[in-house]
């Protein structure tokens, strides 16, 4: 099967393992990624200098992508290089080049990842009999809902015959809000982001044991709740620290009301080596989100064998599976989160068993990419 995947760097962390798994299953996979200046340092893209041309370019123009040659086929991968990063004549001309490339590829499946930009609706309309749209977020996050996003979601329902959700829990809400019949919705999991295993220096960012929050700072991430929960257990566990790492505007009080002793804030973009070191050496990762769909943070932690304490929002309870790969607590509840912290800190044997469970699921179980590819193929062939 000849599969074209059109995406943006924000989704590369899930796209790259999927592309490799599809290739290993014997499929021919082509990849077009739209790169704009605001995507240069996003997930697996760490572009030092952007090419000044607004054109569809072979992936080889960016040497930073060569490290991913065992995931994506570099000879079948292209960068839709939007040097300006604004909708206008240049981006329309760039889209026409994309369409010529797609016509030359003649794919059996055109898979668009995420909600399309304006011109990509035309691409999906032209190839609507072959189109599949992968939706990472069935519903917008808190504070990110807009009329434009709602309009795009409903327009997709008229164009795209099949949708793949990475979240079963919110299927009914997605169908209602986007006006998509349930019979056109398929499901696939997001697997462990295993490429992080190739990164890291082996050196822990902290001198002692620590709990880790990482990711883009946003109000729905509940970082203030994690701080409150940690302060509640700090005196009982004086040797344990909380590491909060990520970029974006501070959306929580800093320093916290209880003081910053035992809390380490890294307010910047982490390199892949730094992130791999931080996750692999953590006792466990905390996802105290107030709402969510699913989370690449969870699958990053699982790729490195680290348990997760998450809130019962979106698909997180399904991914984490309370008591097996981590603990699940109610959202917006610092007392319950603090109790989960204490339970894991007081029971090293439970943490060790969770790490074993995570490794099994990633290699042979429900999170393995081999099984996930089967889910995609069923959707393509339906």
C-alpha positions as CSV (number, residue, x, y, z in Angstrom):
1,X,0.0,0.0,0.0
2,X,1.3,3.5,-0.9
3,X,0.5,5.9,2.0
4,X,1.1,9.6,2.0
5,X,1.2,11.3,5.4
6,X,0.9,15.1,5.5
7,X,1.7,16.6,8.9
8,X,3.4,19.3,10.8
9,X,6.4,19.1,13.2
10,X,4.1,19.3,16.3
11,X,3.0,15.7,15.5
12,X,6.4,14.3,14.5
13,X,6.8,12.5,17.8
14,X,3.9,10.3,16.9
15,X,4.3,10.3,13.2
16,X,7.9,9.0,13.1
17,X,7.4,5.8,15.0
18,X,4.2,5.1,13.0
19,X,6.0,5.7,9.7
20,X,8.7,3.3,10.7
21,X,6.2,0.6,11.8
22,X,4.3,1.0,8.5
23,X,7.5,0.6,6.6
24,X,8.5,-2.5,8.6
25,X,5.0,-3.9,7.8
26,X,5.9,-3.7,4.0
27,X,4.1,-0.4,3.1
28,X,5.5,2.4,1.0
29,X,5.2,5.6,3.0
30,X,5.7,9.1,1.7
31,X,5.9,12.0,4.1
32,X,5.3,15.8,3.6
33,X,5.8,18.1,6.6
34,X,4.9,21.7,6.6
35,X,7.7,23.7,8.2
36,X,7.2,27.4,9.2
37,X,9.5,29.5,11.4
38,X,7.4,28.8,14.5
39,X,7.9,25.1,14.0
40,X,11.7,25.1,13.9
41,X,12.1,23.8,17.5
42,X,9.1,21.5,17.9
43,X,9.1,17.9,19.1
44,X,11.7,16.1,17.0
45,X,12.5,19.1,14.8
46,X,15.4,21.2,16.0
47,X,16.3,23.2,13.0
48,X,19.2,25.6,13.4
49,X,18.6,27.8,10.4
50,X,15.6,27.8,8.1
51,X,16.0,27.7,4.3
52,X,14.8,31.1,2.9
53,X,13.0,29.5,-0.1
54,X,9.2,29.0,0.0
55,X,9.1,25.7,-1.9
56,X,8.6,22.0,-1.5
57,X,12.1,20.7,-0.8
58,X,13.6,17.3,-0.3
59,X,14.2,16.5,3.4
60,X,17.9,16.3,2.8
61,X,18.1,20.2,2.7
62,X,17.9,20.0,6.5
63,X,20.8,17.9,7.8
64,X,19.1,17.8,11.2
65,X,16.6,15.4,9.7
66,X,19.3,12.8,8.7
67,X,19.3,11.4,12.2
68,X,15.8,10.1,11.6
69,X,16.6,8.1,8.5
70,X,15.8,4.8,10.2
71,X,12.3,6.2,11.0
72,X,11.3,8.0,7.8
73,X,12.4,7.2,4.3
74,X,14.5,10.4,3.5
75,X,14.2,9.8,-0.2
76,X,10.4,9.8,0.1
77,X,10.2,12.7,2.6
78,X,9.7,16.3,1.7
79,X,9.6,19.6,3.6
80,X,6.9,22.1,2.5
81,X,9.1,25.0,3.4
82,X,6.9,28.0,4.4
83,X,9.7,30.5,5.0
84,X,7.2,33.3,5.8
85,X,4.8,31.4,7.9
86,X,1.7,33.5,7.0
87,X,-1.3,32.6,4.8
88,X,-1.0,34.5,1.5
89,X,0.1,34.2,-2.1
90,X,3.4,32.5,-1.2
91,X,1.6,29.9,0.9
92,X,-0.9,29.3,-1.9
93,X,1.9,28.9,-4.4
94,X,3.5,26.4,-2.0
95,X,0.3,24.5,-1.7
96,X,0.2,24.2,-5.5
97,X,3.6,22.6,-5.4
98,X,2.4,20.2,-2.7
99,X,-0.5,19.2,-5.0
100,X,1.9,18.5,-7.9
101,X,4.0,16.3,-5.7
102,X,0.9,14.4,-4.4
103,X,-0.2,13.8,-8.0
104,X,3.2,12.4,-8.8
105,X,3.2,10.1,-5.8
106,X,-0.3,8.8,-6.7
107,X,-1.0,7.4,-3.2
108,X,-3.6,4.8,-2.2
109,X,-4.2,6.7,1.1
110,X,-3.8,10.4,1.8
111,X,-3.5,10.8,5.6
112,X,-3.7,14.3,7.0
113,X,-2.6,14.6,10.6
114,X,-4.4,17.3,12.7
115,X,-6.9,20.0,11.7
116,X,-5.8,21.3,8.2
117,X,-4.7,24.7,7.3
118,X,-6.9,26.6,4.9
119,X,-5.5,25.4,1.5
120,X,-5.2,21.7,2.6
121,X,-9.0,21.5,2.6
122,X,-8.6,21.6,-1.2
123,X,-6.2,18.7,-1.1
124,X,-8.5,16.6,1.1
125,X,-11.5,17.4,-1.2
126,X,-9.6,16.4,-4.3
127,X,-8.5,13.1,-2.8
128,X,-11.6,12.6,-0.6
129,X,-12.1,9.0,-1.7
130,X,-8.6,8.2,-0.3
131,X,-8.6,10.7,2.6
132,X,-8.1,9.8,6.2
133,X,-7.8,12.5,8.9
134,X,-6.0,11.7,12.2
135,X,-7.3,13.7,15.1
136,X,-5.0,14.0,18.1
137,X,-7.4,16.3,20.0
138,X,-11.1,15.3,19.6
139,X,-12.0,18.5,21.5
140,X,-9.9,21.7,21.9
141,X,-8.1,22.2,25.2
142,X,-9.4,24.7,27.7
143,X,-8.8,28.3,26.5
144,X,-8.0,27.1,23.0
145,X,-11.5,26.8,21.6
146,X,-12.3,29.3,18.8
147,X,-15.0,29.8,16.1
148,X,-12.3,29.1,13.4
149,X,-11.4,25.8,14.9
150,X,-15.1,24.7,15.2
151,X,-15.8,25.8,11.6
152,X,-12.8,23.7,10.4
153,X,-13.9,20.6,12.3
154,X,-17.4,20.8,10.9
155,X,-16.1,21.4,7.3
156,X,-14.0,18.3,7.6
157,X,-17.1,16.3,8.3
158,X,-18.3,17.2,4.8
159,X,-15.1,16.3,3.1
160,X,-13.2,13.5,4.8
161,X,-14.9,10.0,4.7
162,X,-12.8,8.5,7.6
163,X,-11.4,9.8,10.8
164,X,-8.9,8.1,13.1
165,X,-9.0,9.2,16.8
166,X,-6.2,8.5,19.2
167,X,-8.8,8.7,22.0
168,X,-11.8,6.4,22.5
169,X,-13.1,8.2,25.6
170,X,-14.1,11.4,23.8
171,X,-15.5,9.8,20.6
172,X,-19.2,10.7,21.3
173,X,-18.2,14.3,22.1
174,X,-16.2,14.5,18.9
175,X,-19.0,13.2,16.8
176,X,-21.5,15.6,18.3
177,X,-19.3,18.7,18.1
178,X,-17.8,18.0,14.7
179,X,-21.0,16.5,13.3
180,X,-19.3,13.3,12.2
181,X,-21.4,10.1,12.0
182,X,-20.0,7.5,14.4
183,X,-19.6,5.0,11.6
184,X,-16.9,7.1,10.0
185,X,-14.7,7.1,13.1
186,X,-12.0,4.6,13.7
187,X,-9.5,4.3,16.6
188,X,-5.8,3.8,17.0
189,X,-3.5,4.2,20.0
190,X,-0.5,6.4,20.5
191,X,2.4,4.2,21.2
192,X,5.6,4.8,23.2
193,X,7.8,7.4,21.7
194,X,10.7,5.0,21.6
195,X,13.2,7.2,19.8
196,X,14.0,8.9,23.1
197,X,16.0,5.8,24.0
198,X,18.7,7.0,21.6
199,X,19.2,10.2,23.5
200,X,20.5,11.1,26.9
201,X,23.9,11.5,28.5
202,X,23.3,9.1,31.4
203,X,23.6,11.9,33.9
204,X,20.7,12.8,36.2
205,X,19.6,16.5,36.3
206,X,19.2,16.2,40.1
207,X,21.5,14.9,42.8
208,X,18.7,12.9,44.5
209,X,15.3,11.3,43.8
210,X,12.8,13.5,42.1
211,X,9.3,13.7,40.7
212,X,9.1,15.3,37.2
213,X,6.6,17.5,35.4
214,X,7.6,18.4,31.8
215,X,6.0,19.9,28.8
216,X,4.7,23.1,27.3
217,X,3.3,25.4,30.1
218,X,-0.4,26.0,29.7
219,X,-3.2,26.6,32.2
220,X,-4.9,23.3,31.5
221,X,-1.7,21.4,32.6
222,X,-2.5,22.0,36.3
223,X,1.1,22.8,37.3
224,X,-0.2,24.8,40.3
225,X,-2.0,21.7,41.5
226,X,1.2,19.7,41.3
227,X,3.1,22.3,43.2
228,X,0.4,22.3,46.0
229,X,0.5,18.5,46.1
230,X,4.2,18.4,46.4
231,X,4.3,21.0,49.2
232,X,1.9,18.7,51.1
233,X,4.3,15.8,51.1
234,X,7.6,17.7,51.2
235,X,8.1,17.5,55.0
236,X,7.4,13.8,55.0
237,X,9.8,13.1,52.1
238,X,12.6,15.7,52.5
239,X,15.0,13.9,50.2
240,X,12.6,14.0,47.2
241,X,12.5,17.0,44.9
242,X,10.0,18.2,42.2
243,X,11.5,19.2,38.9
244,X,9.3,21.4,36.7
245,X,10.7,21.8,33.2
246,X,9.2,23.4,30.1
247,X,8.8,26.5,28.0
248,X,5.9,29.0,27.6
249,X,4.5,31.8,29.7
250,X,4.3,31.0,33.4
251,X,0.7,30.1,34.2
252,X,1.2,29.4,37.9
253,X,2.4,31.4,40.9
254,X,6.2,31.4,41.2
255,X,7.6,31.1,43.7
256,X,4.7,29.1,45.2
257,X,3.1,30.3,48.4
258,X,4.9,27.6,50.4
259,X,8.3,28.5,49.2
260,X,10.5,27.0,46.5
261,X,12.6,24.7,48.7
262,X,12.8,21.3,47.1
263,X,11.4,22.6,43.8
264,X,13.6,23.1,40.7
265,X,12.1,25.2,37.8
266,X,13.8,24.9,34.4
267,X,11.9,27.5,32.3
268,X,13.1,26.8,28.8
269,X,13.0,24.4,25.9
270,X,14.8,21.1,26.8
271,X,17.1,19.5,24.3
272,X,16.3,15.9,23.5
273,X,19.3,14.7,25.5
274,X,18.2,16.8,28.5
275,X,14.6,15.5,28.3
276,X,15.7,11.8,28.0
277,X,17.9,12.2,31.0
278,X,15.2,14.0,33.0
279,X,12.5,11.3,32.3
280,X,14.7,8.2,32.6
281,X,16.1,9.2,36.0
282,X,12.8,10.4,37.5
283,X,10.9,8.3,40.1
284,X,7.8,9.0,38.2
285,X,6.2,11.7,35.9
286,X,3.2,13.7,36.9
287,X,0.4,14.8,34.5
288,X,-1.9,16.9,36.7
289,X,-4.0,18.1,33.8
290,X,-7.4,19.7,34.4
291,X,-8.6,18.5,30.9
292,X,-6.9,16.6,28.1
293,X,-7.3,14.3,25.1
294,X,-4.3,12.0,25.3
295,X,-0.7,13.0,26.0
296,X,2.6,12.5,24.3
297,X,4.1,13.1,27.8
298,X,2.7,9.8,28.9
299,X,4.1,7.9,25.9
300,X,7.5,9.6,26.3
301,X,7.6,8.4,29.9
302,X,6.6,4.9,28.9
303,X,9.2,4.8,26.2
304,X,11.8,5.3,28.9
305,X,10.1,2.9,31.4
306,X,9.0,5.6,33.8
307,X,5.6,5.4,35.6
308,X,3.1,8.2,35.5
309,X,0.7,9.8,37.9
310,X,-2.2,11.3,35.8
311,X,-5.6,12.8,36.3
312,X,-8.8,11.1,35.1
313,X,-9.3,13.3,32.0
314,X,-9.5,12.4,28.4
315,X,-7.8,9.1,27.5
316,X,-5.2,9.3,30.3
317,X,-6.9,6.7,32.5
318,X,-6.9,4.2,29.6
319,X,-3.3,4.9,28.8
320,X,-2.0,4.8,32.3
321,X,-4.2,2.0,33.7
322,X,-4.4,2.7,37.4
323,X,-2.2,0.5,39.5
324,X,-0.5,-1.1,36.5
325,X,1.6,1.6,34.8
326,X,1.0,4.4,37.2
327,X,-1.8,5.9,39.3
328,X,-4.9,7.9,38.2
329,X,-6.5,10.5,40.5
330,X,-9.4,12.9,40.1
331,X,-8.6,16.3,38.4
332,X,-8.3,19.5,40.3
333,X,-7.7,17.6,43.5
334,X,-4.3,18.4,45.2
335,X,-5.1,16.1,48.2
336,X,-5.7,13.1,46.0
337,X,-2.5,13.9,44.0
338,X,-0.5,14.2,47.2
339,X,-1.8,10.8,48.3
340,X,-0.7,9.3,45.1
341,X,2.8,10.8,45.5
342,X,3.0,9.3,49.0
343,X,1.8,5.9,47.8
344,X,4.6,5.6,45.2
345,X,7.3,7.2,47.3
346,X,6.5,4.8,50.2
347,X,6.5,1.7,47.9
348,X,9.6,1.2,45.8
349,X,8.5,-2.4,45.0
350,X,5.3,-1.0,43.4
351,X,7.3,1.4,41.3
352,X,9.6,-1.4,40.1
353,X,6.6,-3.6,39.1
354,X,5.1,-0.7,37.2
355,X,8.3,-0.3,35.2
356,X,8.2,-4.0,34.3
357,X,4.6,-3.7,33.2
358,X,5.5,-0.6,31.0
359,X,8.3,-2.5,29.3
360,X,6.0,-5.5,28.5
361,X,3.2,-3.4,27.1
362,X,5.6,-1.5,24.8
363,X,7.3,-4.6,23.4
364,X,4.5,-7.1,23.2
365,X,1.3,-5.7,24.6
366,X,-1.4,-3.1,23.9
367,X,1.1,-0.2,23.4
368,X,3.3,-2.0,20.8
369,X,3.6,-0.2,17.4
370,X,3.0,-3.5,15.6
371,X,-0.5,-3.6,17.0
372,X,-1.1,0.0,16.3
373,X,-0.2,-0.4,12.7
374,X,-2.9,-3.1,12.4
375,X,-5.4,-0.5,13.7
376,X,-4.4,2.0,11.0
377,X,-4.6,-0.6,8.2
378,X,-8.1,-1.6,9.3
379,X,-9.1,2.0,9.0
380,X,-7.5,2.4,5.6
381,X,-9.2,-0.7,4.2
382,X,-12.7,-0.1,5.7
